[in-house]
Amino acid sequence: MAKSSTVRARIEPNLKADVERLFSKLGISTTEAINLFYRQVKLRNGIPFNVVVLNKTTEKVFKDTDISRNLIRCDDADDMFKKLKI
């Protein structure tokens, strides 16, 4: 089928640039990424990923990790399980 419909959206310039760099690394264009998203929405009959509102605890953890606060570093999986007491 010929592609003749247009999708227009306003995007923050920095977000657009960052995402387009990722698309380039993946070897796809923005148009291909949008088509992929649309096809997945159609296939799954909904958004192809979870859309959630973070609770306060999760939001705090994300903020902390963004600034490298309250992190526990592990040498490997065994060290991680030991520190988690699993």
Secondary structure as GFF3:
##gff-version 3
##sequence-region A 1 86
A	DSSP	alpha_helix	13	26	.	.	.	ID=ss1
A	DSSP	alpha_helix	30	44	.	.	.	ID=ss2
A	DSSP	alpha_helix	56	66	.	.	.	ID=ss3
A	DSSP	alpha_helix	77	84	.	.	.	ID=ss4
###
